[in-house]
């Protein structure tokens, strides 16, 4: 009677992949947290300088952010500056 063959798992490979996955998760979390804190600092600086904080917020937004799309459309409709003709 033969003994069953011992199955060996590639422990170093699994440990390495787990470490890479955890590093990616923590890296993305740190990036998002630091991005939000930088945005908050920039908004505070904009308020102190008298700049519209919504424009600062929209500089961090994605292209499908409804608030920023409406803000951009509103800013374009209010842009009635005179143009110089040559």
C-alpha positions as CSV (number, residue, x, y, z in Angstrom):
1,X,0.0,0.0,0.0
2,X,1.4,3.4,-1.1
3,X,1.2,6.5,1.1
4,X,-0.6,9.5,-0.5
5,X,1.7,12.1,-2.0
6,X,2.1,15.1,0.2
7,X,0.7,18.2,-1.6
8,X,3.0,21.2,-1.2
9,X,1.6,24.7,-1.7
10,X,3.7,27.4,-3.1
11,X,3.8,29.3,0.2
12,X,6.3,32.0,-0.9
13,X,4.2,32.8,-4.0
14,X,1.0,33.1,-2.0
15,X,2.7,35.2,0.6
16,X,4.2,37.5,-2.0
17,X,0.9,37.9,-3.9
18,X,-0.9,38.6,-0.6
19,X,1.7,41.2,0.3
20,X,1.4,42.9,-3.1
21,X,-2.4,43.0,-2.8
22,X,-2.3,44.5,0.7
23,X,0.2,47.1,-0.4
24,X,-2.0,48.1,-3.3
25,X,-5.1,48.4,-1.1
26,X,-3.2,50.5,1.5
27,X,-1.6,52.6,-1.2
28,X,-4.9,53.4,-2.8
29,X,-6.4,54.2,0.6
30,X,-3.6,56.5,1.5
31,X,-3.8,58.2,-1.9
32,X,-7.5,58.9,-1.5
33,X,-7.1,60.2,2.0
34,X,-4.2,62.5,1.2
35,X,-6.0,63.7,-2.0
36,X,-9.1,64.7,0.1
37,X,-7.0,66.4,2.8
38,X,-5.1,68.4,0.1
39,X,-8.4,69.4,-1.5
40,X,-9.7,70.6,1.9
41,X,-6.5,72.7,2.4
42,X,-6.8,74.2,-1.0
43,X,-10.5,75.1,-0.4
44,X,-9.6,76.7,2.9
45,X,-6.9,78.7,1.1
46,X,-9.3,79.7,-1.7
47,X,-11.8,80.9,0.9
48,X,-9.1,83.0,2.6
49,X,-8.2,84.6,-0.7
50,X,-11.8,85.2,-1.8
51,X,-11.8,82.6,-4.6
52,X,-15.0,80.5,-5.2
53,X,-14.5,77.2,-3.3
54,X,-16.7,75.4,-5.7
55,X,-14.2,76.1,-8.5
56,X,-11.5,74.5,-6.4
57,X,-13.6,71.5,-5.6
58,X,-14.4,71.1,-9.3
59,X,-10.7,71.1,-10.2
60,X,-10.5,67.8,-8.3
61,X,-13.7,66.3,-9.7
62,X,-14.2,63.8,-12.4
63,X,-15.7,64.8,-15.7
64,X,-19.1,63.2,-14.9
65,X,-19.7,65.2,-11.6
66,X,-23.1,66.8,-12.1
67,X,-22.4,69.7,-9.7
68,X,-19.3,70.7,-11.6
69,X,-20.9,70.3,-15.0
70,X,-23.7,72.6,-13.9
71,X,-21.1,75.0,-12.4
72,X,-19.1,75.1,-15.6
73,X,-22.3,75.7,-17.7
74,X,-23.3,78.5,-15.3
75,X,-19.8,80.0,-15.5
76,X,-19.9,80.0,-19.3
77,X,-23.4,81.6,-19.4
78,X,-22.2,84.4,-17.1
79,X,-19.0,85.0,-19.1
80,X,-20.0,88.2,-20.8
81,X,-16.7,89.9,-21.0
82,X,-16.0,92.1,-23.9
83,X,-13.8,90.8,-26.7
84,X,-11.4,92.9,-28.7
85,X,-11.9,92.8,-32.5
86,X,-8.9,93.2,-34.7
